Amino acid sequence: MSDVPRITTDELKERMQQGEDFTFVDVRNPQAWTESDVMLPGAIRVRLSNLEEDLPRIPRNEPIVTYCT
């Protein structure tokens, strides 16, 4: 996965302040989901164990930012 671009939270914040839209995908494991009540507004939760089934839920018209534990 070395060809997948990575950005820091500061870079993401700057790009968002410049008006760029992103799709946020929450790929935390189910245990992390239940242990936390924090989720980015509008984020799409995707189970990596069920990735093929969940892929159609992810829009392809804007950059995607994934986050995990």
N, CA, C and O atoms as a CHARMM CRD file, in Angstrom:
* protein
*
  276
    1    1 MET  N      0.80700  -1.19400   0.00000 PROA 1      0.00000
    2    1 MET  CA     0.00000   0.00000   0.00000 PROA 1      0.00000
    3    1 MET  C      0.84900   1.25700   0.00000 PROA 1      0.00000
    4    1 MET  O      0.37300   2.32000   0.39700 PROA 1      0.00000
    5    2 SER  N      2.06000   1.16100  -0.42300 PROA 2      0.00000
    6    2 SER  CA     2.91600   2.33100  -0.44000 PROA 2      0.00000
    7    2 SER  C      2.45700   3.36800  -1.45300 PROA 2      0.00000
    8    2 SER  O      2.86800   4.52500  -1.36200 PROA 2      0.00000
    9    3 ASP  N      1.61700   2.99400  -2.41900 PROA 3      0.00000
   10    3 ASP  CA     1.14400   3.94700  -3.41400 PROA 3      0.00000
   11    3 ASP  C     -0.09200   4.72000  -2.94700 PROA 3      0.00000
   12    3 ASP  O     -0.59500   5.57000  -3.68100 PROA 3      0.00000
   13    4 VAL  N     -0.58100   4.44300  -1.75200 PROA 4      0.00000
   14    4 VAL  CA    -1.72600   5.16000  -1.20100 PROA 4      0.00000
   15    4 VAL  C     -1.20400   6.42800  -0.52900 PROA 4      0.00000
   16    4 VAL  O     -0.39000   6.35200   0.39100 PROA 4      0.00000
   17    5 PRO  N     -1.67500   7.60300  -0.98800 PROA 5      0.00000
   18    5 PRO  CA    -1.18100   8.84300  -0.36800 PROA 5      0.00000
   19    5 PRO  C     -1.62900   8.95700   1.08300 PROA 5      0.00000
   20    5 PRO  O     -2.72500   8.53600   1.45200 PROA 5      0.00000
   21    6 ARG  N     -0.76300   9.52800   1.88000 PROA 6      0.00000
   22    6 ARG  CA    -1.06900   9.76900   3.29200 PROA 6      0.00000
   23    6 ARG  C     -0.94500  11.25700   3.55500 PROA 6      0.00000
   24    6 ARG  O     -0.08000  11.93600   3.00200 PROA 6      0.00000
   25    7 ILE  N     -1.83200  11.75100   4.41600 PROA 7      0.00000
   26    7 ILE  CA    -1.74700  13.14400   4.82300 PROA 7      0.00000
   27    7 ILE  C     -1.85500  13.20900   6.33600 PROA 7      0.00000
   28    7 ILE  O     -2.42600  12.32400   6.97200 PROA 7      0.00000
   29    8 THR  N     -1.30400  14.25800   6.89600 PROA 8      0.00000
   30    8 THR  CA    -1.40100  14.45400   8.33600 PROA 8      0.00000
   31    8 THR  C     -2.73600  15.11200   8.66500 PROA 8      0.00000
   32    8 THR  O     -3.42600  15.61000   7.77500 PROA 8      0.00000
   33    9 THR  N     -3.08900  15.11200   9.92300 PROA 9      0.00000
   34    9 THR  CA    -4.33000  15.78200  10.33000 PROA 9      0.00000
   35    9 THR  C     -4.24400  17.27600  10.04900 PROA 9      0.00000
   36    9 THR  O     -5.24600  17.90400   9.70700 PROA 9      0.00000
   37   10 ASP  N     -3.04400  17.85000  10.19300 PROA 10     0.00000
   38   10 ASP  CA    -2.88800  19.27600   9.89300 PROA 10     0.00000
   39   10 ASP  C     -3.10500  19.55400   8.40600 PROA 10     0.00000
   40   10 ASP  O     -3.74200  20.54500   8.04800 PROA 10     0.00000
   41   11 GLU  N     -2.58200  18.68700   7.54000 PROA 11     0.00000
   42   11 GLU  CA    -2.79400  18.84900   6.10100 PROA 11     0.00000
   43   11 GLU  C     -4.27300  18.71000   5.75600 PROA 11     0.00000
   44   11 GLU  O     -4.80200  19.46800   4.94300 PROA 11     0.00000
   45   12 LEU  N     -4.93000  17.74400   6.37300 PROA 12     0.00000
   46   12 LEU  CA    -6.35500  17.53700   6.13200 PROA 12     0.00000
   47   12 LEU  C     -7.15000  18.76400   6.56400 PROA 12     0.00000
   48   12 LEU  O     -8.02000  19.23800   5.83400 PROA 12     0.00000
   49   13 LYS  N     -6.84900  19.26600   7.73500 PROA 13     0.00000
   50   13 LYS  CA    -7.54000  20.45100   8.24400 PROA 13     0.00000
   51   13 LYS  C     -7.35400  21.63400   7.29500 PROA 13     0.00000
   52   13 LYS  O     -8.31100  22.34900   6.99700 PROA 13     0.00000
   53   14 GLU  N     -6.13900  21.83800   6.82700 PROA 14     0.00000
   54   14 GLU  CA    -5.85600  22.94500   5.91200 PROA 14     0.00000
   55   14 GLU  C     -6.64100  22.79900   4.60900 PROA 14     0.00000
   56   14 GLU  O     -7.21900  23.76600   4.11300 PROA 14     0.00000
   57   15 ARG  N     -6.65800  21.60100   4.06900 PROA 15     0.00000
   58   15 ARG  CA    -7.38600  21.36600   2.82100 PROA 15     0.00000
   59   15 ARG  C     -8.88600  21.55300   3.01700 PROA 15     0.00000
   60   15 ARG  O     -9.56700  22.06600   2.12900 PROA 15     0.00000
   61   16 MET  N     -9.40100  21.14600   4.16300 PROA 16     0.00000
   62   16 MET  CA   -10.82400  21.34200   4.44400 PROA 16     0.00000
   63   16 MET  C    -11.13900  22.83000   4.58300 PROA 16     0.00000
   64   16 MET  O    -12.18700  23.28800   4.12600 PROA 16     0.00000
   65   17 GLN  N    -10.23800  23.58500   5.21200 PROA 17     0.00000
   66   17 GLN  CA   -10.44200  25.02600   5.36300 PROA 17     0.00000
   67   17 GLN  C    -10.40800  25.73200   4.00700 PROA 17     0.00000
   68   17 GLN  O    -10.98500  26.80700   3.84300 PROA 17     0.00000
   69   18 GLN  N     -9.73200  25.12400   3.04700 PROA 18     0.00000
   70   18 GLN  CA    -9.67500  25.67800   1.69800 PROA 18     0.00000
   71   18 GLN  C    -10.90100  25.27600   0.87600 PROA 18     0.00000
   72   18 GLN  O    -11.02100  25.64900  -0.29100 PROA 18     0.00000
   73   19 GLY  N    -11.80400  24.51700   1.48600 PROA 19     0.00000
   74   19 GLY  CA   -13.05900  24.17400   0.84200 PROA 19     0.00000
   75   19 GLY  C    -13.09600  22.81400   0.16200 PROA 19     0.00000
   76   19 GLY  O    -14.08500  22.48000  -0.49000 PROA 19     0.00000
   77   20 GLU  N    -12.04300  22.02800   0.30200 PROA 20     0.00000
   78   20 GLU  CA   -12.03900  20.70400  -0.33400 PROA 20     0.00000
   79   20 GLU  C    -12.94500  19.75000   0.44300 PROA 20     0.00000
   80   20 GLU  O    -12.92800  19.72200   1.67300 PROA 20     0.00000
   81   21 ASP  N    -13.73400  18.97100  -0.29300 PROA 21     0.00000
   82   21 ASP  CA   -14.62600  17.98900   0.32100 PROA 21     0.00000
   83   21 ASP  C    -13.97200  16.61900   0.33100 PROA 21     0.00000
   84   21 ASP  O    -13.20200  16.27300  -0.56500 PROA 21     0.00000
   85   22 PHE  N    -14.29100  15.85000   1.35600 PROA 22     0.00000
   86   22 PHE  CA   -13.77000  14.49900   1.51900 PROA 22     0.00000
   87   22 PHE  C    -14.88800  13.57500   1.94200 PROA 22     0.00000
   88   22 PHE  O    -15.87300  14.00900   2.53800 PROA 22     0.00000
   89   23 THR  N    -14.73400  12.29600   1.63200 PROA 23     0.00000
   90   23 THR  CA   -15.57300  11.25400   2.20000 PROA 23     0.00000
   91   23 THR  C    -14.74300  10.58300   3.28000 PROA 23     0.00000
   92   23 THR  O    -13.64200  10.10200   3.01200 PROA 23     0.00000
   93   24 PHE  N    -15.26400  10.54800   4.49900 PROA 24     0.00000
   94   24 PHE  CA   -14.56200   9.90900   5.60800 PROA 24     0.00000
   95   24 PHE  C    -15.10400   8.49900   5.79000 PROA 24     0.00000
   96   24 PHE  O    -16.31500   8.28700   5.85600 PROA 24     0.00000
   97   25 VAL  N    -14.19300   7.54700   5.87000 PROA 25     0.00000
   98   25 VAL  CA   -14.55600   6.14700   6.03200 PROA 25     0.00000
   99   25 VAL  C    -13.92800   5.64300   7.33100 PROA 25     0.00000
  100   25 VAL  O    -12.70800   5.64600   7.48900 PROA 25     0.00000
  101   26 ASP  N    -14.77200   5.21800   8.23800 PROA 26     0.00000
  102   26 ASP  CA   -14.37300   4.71200   9.55200 PROA 26     0.00000
  103   26 ASP  C    -14.17200   3.20300   9.43900 PROA 26     0.00000
  104   26 ASP  O    -15.14300   2.45500   9.32100 PROA 26     0.00000
  105   27 VAL  N    -12.93500   2.75800   9.47400 PROA 27     0.00000
  106   27 VAL  CA   -12.64600   1.32600   9.36400 PROA 27     0.00000
  107   27 VAL  C    -12.15500   0.73800  10.68800 PROA 27     0.00000
  108   27 VAL  O    -11.46900  -0.28400  10.71300 PROA 27     0.00000
  109   28 ARG  N    -12.51900   1.40200  11.78500 PROA 28     0.00000
  110   28 ARG  CA   -12.15000   0.84800  13.08600 PROA 28     0.00000
  111   28 ARG  C    -12.83200  -0.49600  13.27700 PROA 28     0.00000
  112   28 ARG  O    -13.89300  -0.75300  12.70900 PROA 28     0.00000
  113   29 ASN  N    -12.21600  -1.34500  14.07700 PROA 29     0.00000
  114   29 ASN  CA   -12.81400  -2.65700  14.31800 PROA 29     0.00000
  115   29 ASN  C    -14.06700  -2.50700  15.19100 PROA 29     0.00000
  116   29 ASN  O    -14.20800  -1.51100  15.90000 PROA 29     0.00000
  117   30 PRO  N    -14.97000  -3.48400  15.14300 PROA 30     0.00000
  118   30 PRO  CA   -16.23300  -3.38100  15.89600 PROA 30     0.00000
  119   30 PRO  C    -16.03300  -3.11000  17.38800 PROA 30     0.00000
  120   30 PRO  O    -16.84300  -2.41000  17.99500 PROA 30     0.00000
  121   31 GLN  N    -14.99000  -3.63900  17.97700 PROA 31     0.00000
  122   31 GLN  CA   -14.74300  -3.37900  19.39400 PROA 31     0.00000
  123   31 GLN  C    -14.48000  -1.89100  19.61700 PROA 31     0.00000
  124   31 GLN  O    -14.99100  -1.30200  20.57000 PROA 31     0.00000
  125   32 ALA  N    -13.69200  -1.29300  18.74800 PROA 32     0.00000
  126   32 ALA  CA   -13.40800   0.13700  18.87500 PROA 32     0.00000
  127   32 ALA  C    -14.68000   0.95600  18.68400 PROA 32     0.00000
  128   32 ALA  O    -14.85700   1.97900  19.34600 PROA 32     0.00000
  129   33 TRP  N    -15.57300   0.52000  17.78200 PROA 33     0.00000
  130   33 TRP  CA   -16.84000   1.22600  17.58500 PROA 33     0.00000
  131   33 TRP  C    -17.66000   1.22900  18.86400 PROA 33     0.00000
  132   33 TRP  O    -18.21200   2.25800  19.25400 PROA 33     0.00000
  133   34 THR  N    -17.73800   0.06800  19.51900 PROA 34     0.00000
  134   34 THR  CA   -18.57700  -0.02000  20.72100 PROA 34     0.00000
  135   34 THR  C    -17.94700   0.68100  21.91900 PROA 34     0.00000
  136   34 THR  O    -18.66000   1.11600  22.82300 PROA 34     0.00000
  137   35 GLU  N    -16.62600   0.79500  21.93800 PROA 35     0.00000
  138   35 GLU  CA   -15.94500   1.44400  23.05900 PROA 35     0.00000
  139   35 GLU  C    -15.91000   2.96400  22.92700 PROA 35     0.00000
  140   35 GLU  O    -15.55100   3.65900  23.87800 PROA 35     0.00000
  141   36 SER  N    -16.27400   3.47700  21.77800 PROA 36     0.00000
  142   36 SER  CA   -16.23000   4.91300  21.54300 PROA 36     0.00000
  143   36 SER  C    -17.57100   5.39400  21.00500 PROA 36     0.00000
  144   36 SER  O    -18.18500   4.74900  20.15500 PROA 36     0.00000
  145   37 ASP  N    -18.00900   6.52900  21.51100 PROA 37     0.00000
  146   37 ASP  CA   -19.22500   7.11800  20.96300 PROA 37     0.00000
  147   37 ASP  C    -18.87700   8.26300  20.01000 PROA 37     0.00000
  148   37 ASP  O    -19.74700   9.03700  19.60900 PROA 37     0.00000
  149   38 VAL  N    -17.59400   8.36000  19.65400 PROA 38     0.00000
  150   38 VAL  CA   -17.12600   9.42200  18.77600 PROA 38     0.00000
  151   38 VAL  C    -17.06400   8.91300  17.34000 PROA 38     0.00000
  152   38 VAL  O    -16.49700   7.85900  17.05300 PROA 38     0.00000
  153   39 MET  N    -17.66600   9.69700  16.45200 PROA 39     0.00000
  154   39 MET  CA   -17.61900   9.37600  15.03400 PROA 39     0.00000
  155   39 MET  C    -17.70500  10.68700  14.27800 PROA 39     0.00000
  156   39 MET  O    -18.48900  11.56600  14.63700 PROA 39     0.00000
  157   40 LEU  N    -16.90800  10.82000  13.24100 PROA 40     0.00000
  158   40 LEU  CA   -16.98200  12.03600  12.44100 PROA 40     0.00000
  159   40 LEU  C    -18.36200  12.13800  11.80100 PROA 40     0.00000
  160   40 LEU  O    -18.86100  11.15400  11.25600 PROA 40     0.00000
  161   41 PRO  N    -18.98000  13.30800  11.85700 PROA 41     0.00000
  162   41 PRO  CA   -20.29500  13.46800  11.22600 PROA 41     0.00000
  163   41 PRO  C    -20.21800  13.12100   9.73700 PROA 41     0.00000
  164   41 PRO  O    -19.33400  13.59100   9.02100 PROA 41     0.00000
  165   42 GLY  N    -21.13700  12.31200   9.29800 PROA 42     0.00000
  166   42 GLY  CA   -21.19400  11.92100   7.89200 PROA 42     0.00000
  167   42 GLY  C    -20.25400  10.80100   7.49900 PROA 42     0.00000
  168   42 GLY  O    -20.25400  10.37500   6.34400 PROA 42     0.00000
  169   43 ALA  N    -19.45700  10.31900   8.43000 PROA 43     0.00000
  170   43 ALA  CA   -18.52600   9.23100   8.10900 PROA 43     0.00000
  171   43 ALA  C    -19.29500   7.95100   7.79600 PROA 43     0.00000
  172   43 ALA  O    -20.38100   7.70800   8.32400 PROA 43     0.00000
  173   44 ILE  N    -18.70700   7.15200   6.93300 PROA 44     0.00000
  174   44 ILE  CA   -19.29500   5.86800   6.55500 PROA 44     0.00000
  175   44 ILE  C    -18.54000   4.77700   7.29800 PROA 44     0.00000
  176   44 ILE  O    -17.32000   4.67200   7.17300 PROA 44     0.00000
  177   45 ARG  N    -19.24400   3.97400   8.05900 PROA 45     0.00000
  178   45 ARG  CA   -18.59000   2.86400   8.75700 PROA 45     0.00000
  179   45 ARG  C    -18.50900   1.66400   7.83000 PROA 45     0.00000
  180   45 ARG  O    -19.50100   1.25100   7.23000 PROA 45     0.00000
  181   46 VAL  N    -17.30100   1.11300   7.72500 PROA 46     0.00000
  182   46 VAL  CA   -17.06200  -0.02800   6.84700 PROA 46     0.00000
  183   46 VAL  C    -16.31300  -1.08900   7.64300 PROA 46     0.00000
  184   46 VAL  O    -15.29900  -0.80500   8.28200 PROA 46     0.00000
  185   47 ARG  N    -16.82600  -2.31000   7.59500 PROA 47     0.00000
  186   47 ARG  CA   -16.13900  -3.43200   8.24300 PROA 47     0.00000
  187   47 ARG  C    -15.14800  -4.02000   7.24700 PROA 47     0.00000
  188   47 ARG  O    -15.53500  -4.44000   6.15600 PROA 47     0.00000
  189   48 LEU  N    -13.89300  -4.05000   7.61400 PROA 48     0.00000
  190   48 LEU  CA   -12.89000  -4.60200   6.70400 PROA 48     0.00000
  191   48 LEU  C    -13.17200  -6.05900   6.37800 PROA 48     0.00000
  192   48 LEU  O    -12.82900  -6.53600   5.29600 PROA 48     0.00000
  193   49 SER  N    -13.79400  -6.76600   7.31000 PROA 49     0.00000
  194   49 SER  CA   -14.12900  -8.16900   7.05500 PROA 49     0.00000
  195   49 SER  C    -15.24600  -8.30800   6.02100 PROA 49     0.00000
  196   49 SER  O    -15.49100  -9.39700   5.50300 PROA 49     0.00000
  197   50 ASN  N    -15.91400  -7.20500   5.72900 PROA 50     0.00000
  198   50 ASN  CA   -17.03400  -7.22000   4.79500 PROA 50     0.00000
  199   50 ASN  C    -16.83600  -6.14800   3.71400 PROA 50     0.00000
  200   50 ASN  O    -17.80500  -5.59300   3.19700 PROA 50     0.00000
  201   51 LEU  N    -15.60000  -5.87000   3.38700 PROA 51     0.00000
  202   51 LEU  CA   -15.24800  -4.76500   2.50800 PROA 51     0.00000
  203   51 LEU  C    -15.93100  -4.83800   1.14800 PROA 51     0.00000
  204   51 LEU  O    -16.46800  -3.83800   0.67300 PROA 51     0.00000
  205   52 GLU  N    -15.91600  -5.99200   0.52800 PROA 52     0.00000
  206   52 GLU  CA   -16.51500  -6.12400  -0.80700 PROA 52     0.00000
  207   52 GLU  C    -17.99200  -5.71200  -0.80500 PROA 52     0.00000
  208   52 GLU  O    -18.45800  -5.06200  -1.74100 PROA 52     0.00000
  209   53 GLU  N    -18.70600  -6.08000   0.22000 PROA 53     0.00000
  210   53 GLU  CA   -20.12900  -5.74700   0.31200 PROA 53     0.00000
  211   53 GLU  C    -20.34100  -4.25800   0.59900 PROA 53     0.00000
  212   53 GLU  O    -21.30900  -3.66500   0.12200 PROA 53     0.00000
  213   54 ASP  N    -19.43500  -3.65400   1.37900 PROA 54     0.00000
  214   54 ASP  CA   -19.59000  -2.25600   1.77500 PROA 54     0.00000
  215   54 ASP  C    -19.03900  -1.25800   0.75900 PROA 54     0.00000
  216   54 ASP  O    -19.37700  -0.07700   0.83200 PROA 54     0.00000
  217   55 LEU  N    -18.21200  -1.68700  -0.17500 PROA 55     0.00000
  218   55 LEU  CA   -17.60400  -0.77100  -1.14700 PROA 55     0.00000
  219   55 LEU  C    -18.61000   0.09800  -1.90400 PROA 55     0.00000
  220   55 LEU  O    -18.33900   1.28300  -2.09700 PROA 55     0.00000
  221   56 PRO  N    -19.74500  -0.42300  -2.33600 PROA 56     0.00000
  222   56 PRO  CA   -20.68400   0.42700  -3.07800 PROA 56     0.00000
  223   56 PRO  C    -21.21400   1.63000  -2.28000 PROA 56     0.00000
  224   56 PRO  O    -21.73200   2.57500  -2.87400 PROA 56     0.00000
  225   57 ARG  N    -21.09500   1.60700  -0.97600 PROA 57     0.00000
  226   57 ARG  CA   -21.56400   2.71400  -0.14000 PROA 57     0.00000
  227   57 ARG  C    -20.60700   3.90700  -0.16500 PROA 57     0.00000
  228   57 ARG  O    -20.96100   4.99400   0.29100 PROA 57     0.00000
  229   58 ILE  N    -19.40300   3.71200  -0.69400 PROA 58     0.00000
  230   58 ILE  CA   -18.39000   4.76100  -0.68000 PROA 58     0.00000
  231   58 ILE  C    -18.42700   5.52800  -2.00900 PROA 58     0.00000
  232   58 ILE  O    -18.18600   4.94400  -3.06600 PROA 58     0.00000
  233   59 PRO  N    -18.72700   6.83200  -1.95900 PROA 59     0.00000
  234   59 PRO  CA   -18.75300   7.62400  -3.19300 PROA 59     0.00000
  235   59 PRO  C    -17.36800   7.67000  -3.84100 PROA 59     0.00000
  236   59 PRO  O    -16.34600   7.61000  -3.15700 PROA 59     0.00000
  237   60 ARG  N    -17.35400   7.77700  -5.13900 PROA 60     0.00000
  238   60 ARG  CA   -16.08600   7.80800  -5.87300 PROA 60     0.00000
  239   60 ARG  C    -15.79200   9.17300  -6.47700 PROA 60     0.00000
  240   60 ARG  O    -14.84300   9.31400  -7.24800 PROA 60     0.00000
  241   61 ASN  N    -16.58700  10.17400  -6.14000 PROA 61     0.00000
  242   61 ASN  CA   -16.43100  11.47200  -6.76900 PROA 61     0.00000
  243   61 ASN  C    -15.64000  12.48800  -5.94700 PROA 61     0.00000
  244   61 ASN  O    -15.57000  13.65800  -6.32400 PROA 61     0.00000
  245   62 GLU  N    -15.04400  12.06400  -4.83200 PROA 62     0.00000
  246   62 GLU  CA   -14.21100  12.95800  -4.04000 PROA 62     0.00000
  247   62 GLU  C    -13.16900  12.13900  -3.28800 PROA 62     0.00000
  248   62 GLU  O    -13.32200  10.92600  -3.14100 PROA 62     0.00000
  249   63 PRO  N    -12.10400  12.79600  -2.80700 PROA 63     0.00000
  250   63 PRO  CA   -11.06900  12.05800  -2.07300 PROA 63     0.00000
  251   63 PRO  C    -11.64300  11.34800  -0.84900 PROA 63     0.00000
  252   63 PRO  O    -12.57500  11.83300  -0.20700 PROA 63     0.00000
  253   64 ILE  N    -11.06900  10.20300  -0.55000 PROA 64     0.00000
  254   64 ILE  CA   -11.51000   9.39400   0.58900 PROA 64     0.00000
  255   64 ILE  C    -10.43100   9.42500   1.65600 PROA 64     0.00000
  256   64 ILE  O     -9.24700   9.24400   1.37000 PROA 64     0.00000
  257   65 VAL  N    -10.86300   9.66100   2.90300 PROA 65     0.00000
  258   65 VAL  CA    -9.96300   9.61800   4.04700 PROA 65     0.00000
  259   65 VAL  C    -10.45500   8.50600   4.94400 PROA 65     0.00000
  260   65 VAL  O    -11.60000   8.52700   5.39400 PROA 65     0.00000
  261   66 THR  N     -9.59500   7.53100   5.20800 PROA 66     0.00000
  262   66 THR  CA    -9.96200   6.44400   6.12300 PROA 66     0.00000
  263   66 THR  C     -9.30900   6.71100   7.47500 PROA 66     0.00000
  264   66 THR  O     -8.24500   7.32300   7.56400 PROA 66     0.00000
  265   67 TYR  N     -9.96700   6.24200   8.51100 PROA 67     0.00000
  266   67 TYR  CA    -9.35300   6.31500   9.82700 PROA 67     0.00000
  267   67 TYR  C     -9.65800   5.04100  10.59200 PROA 67     0.00000
  268   67 TYR  O    -10.70500   4.41900  10.41400 PROA 67     0.00000
  269   68 CYS  N     -8.71100   4.66700  11.45300 PROA 68     0.00000
  270   68 CYS  CA    -8.82400   3.41100  12.18000 PROA 68     0.00000
  271   68 CYS  C     -8.12300   3.52000  13.51500 PROA 68     0.00000
  272   68 CYS  O     -7.59400   4.57100  13.87700 PROA 68     0.00000
  273   69 THR  N     -8.12800   2.40900  14.24700 PROA 69     0.00000
  274   69 THR  CA    -7.40300   2.36100  15.52100 PROA 69     0.00000
  275   69 THR  C     -6.17800   1.50800  15.37300 PROA 69     0.00000
  276   69 THR  O     -5.42600   1.33700  16.33300 PROA 69     0.00000
